Structure formats: C-alpha cells, structure tokens
Amino acid sequence: MTVTLATVPVLGRFGALPDNPTLLDRPYLAGWSVLAGLVAAGVVAATVARARRGGGGGAAPGDSP
C-alpha cells in the first residue's frame, strides 16, 4: 500500500512534459506491477507457511479456558 501511494505521481505521469519525451520514459506501471505481485506472493507464502505450522488464531500460552 505504501509503495503504491508513493508511486502515484509517477504512475499518473504528473510532471511529464510534451516537449521533453525523455522525462518519465520508463515502463513504471510494469515495474510497479512486478513489485506488487512479489509482495502479494510473499504474503500468500507467509500465510500458507503459518497455516501449515498451525500458528496464529489460537489461545496464547498460559490462557485458561
């Protein structure tokens, strides 16, 4: 989320000038898409690993029923 908020000006091409085509000339949307995909894959992998270990959601040690 934070990366997306930080890249809004670049993704929106704010500041691009028609008389300077070299300004903001990279495929920023593709780069952002790769980064967002890697972050999402990392979150999914961490969630699956935690679920397989049986972690999270249970009572904390020392809690009585």
N, C-alpha and C positions, 0 to 999 in steps of 0.2 A: 504494500500500500504506500509506504513512504517513498519508495523508488518511483512509483507511478506519479505521485504528487510532485516530486522533484523534476520529472521529465515532461510535465505538461507543456511548459513553454517550448521545448524542443520538438515534441511530437506535434504540437499545433503550429509549428513553424513561425511563431511570433518573432518578429525581428528580421525575417527574410526580406531581402530587397530584390526587386526585379532587375535592377541594374548591376547586381553582384550575385551571379548564379553560383559562385563558389561558397557562399555563406549557407550553412546548413545543407550541404550537398550529400550527406551520407544517408544510408538507409536506417535511420534511427528507429523506425517502427519495427523493423525486423530484429534489430538488436534488443529492443525492449521486449519483444515477443519471446525471444530466446531466454532472456533473463527471467521473465515472468513464468515461463514454462519450467525452467530449472528450479525456481523457488517452489512452485506448486508440486513438482515431482518430489522435492525434498520433504515437503510437509506430508505428502501421502506416504512416502517411505518411512518417515519417523512415526507416523500414526500406525502403520501396519506393524512396524517393529515393536512398538509399545504394546499393541494389542496381542501380539504373539507371546510377549513376555508376561502378559497378564497384569501389566501395570496400569495404574490410573483407575479412578472411579470407585475404588474400594474404600473400606474404612481404614483410617490411619492406625498404625500400631499403637497399642495402649488404649484405644477406644473400647469401651464396653458396650455390648449390645443392649 
